[in-house]
Amino acid sequence: MERKNNNTIYALLLVIVALIGAVAYLYITKNKTEMMLVSMQDEKVSMEKELSQLESELSESTNSVNKLTDDLKAKDVELKAKIEGLKAALKRGDLSLAKLQQARDEIDQLRYYIKKYQDEIVVLKKENELLVTENTGLKVTVDEERTKSNDLTNQNVRLSNKVAIAAMLKAVAVDVQPVRYKSNGEEIDANRAKNTEKVRVSFKIADNNIADQGDKVIYLRVINPTGGQEIVTDENESKFRADGQDLQYTSKTTINFANSKEQVYNVYWTKGSVYEKGIYKVMLYADGASMGSINFELR
């Protein structure tokens, strides 16, 4: 009888341990899911603000001249449609994390096109001002020359846009790994935020025969996990310019780009204080444009 009672108690203990394990797993999974949802929501809010700013800049540029060329009118319609399409996708709220990243890349390209569009507007304004002051007797000749010049300028701008976009470096196989160091200086992986001494961001660069080879400054931006979209940095003056705006970087490094698909590059982030737990976002930049981004979690 005593042996039977012991077996019953042992079985009950096993059931209790299993229940505790299941509850703990559900709790951890729920917290992680909530953190991912917060990260996605913050990203959507940030992207919506950027689209509103781009829309405002586009309207301001268009309103700054009395009459647009047919080419600029078509470009204006195309850019506005692109903005509306991205805003609608964000408003529907049916974007996965991967689709949000794709939308982010499209916004980066859109910002580049709007900058080129604004440059063309500036050229058009100057030409319009010049036409007003030109002598009436020379106006017919000037108009003919301006038309030829405009056609050539538009062709050059379109070609320049294609070349510039093609020359943008794109990071692939991006990986983030927290690391710590043994007493002999050997670098090993860290599995907890409290053990992390540095964060290593590794990546390759997609094949690009157009981009200039040689030294490239790679900028790393890290967004903290608190949902405030603040850039984590220990340097208040860490400024650089990319995508047509002044940004703050977390760290930077210089690589030698030789267009090798197999070359792995590393950029490290060393924090002056303890690393906080949570989901971070890291973004890479080079030559004034975004290279790519990835999220990672410190536990």
ABEGO torsion letter per residue (X at the ends): XAAAAAAAAAAAAAAAAAAAAAAAAAAAAAAAAAAAAAAAAAAAAAAAAAAAAAAAAAAAAAAABABBBAAAAAAAAAAAAAAAAAAAAAAAGABBAAAAAAAAAAAAAAAAAAAAAAAAAAAAAAAAAAAAABBAAAAAAAAAAAAAAAAAAAAAAAAAAAAAAAABBBBBGBBBBBBBBBAAGBBBBBABAAABABBBBBBBBBBBAABBBEBBBBBBBBBBAAGAGBBBBABAABBBBBGGBBBBBABBBBBBBAGBAABBBBBBBBBABBBBBEBBBBBBBBGGBBAEBBBBBBX
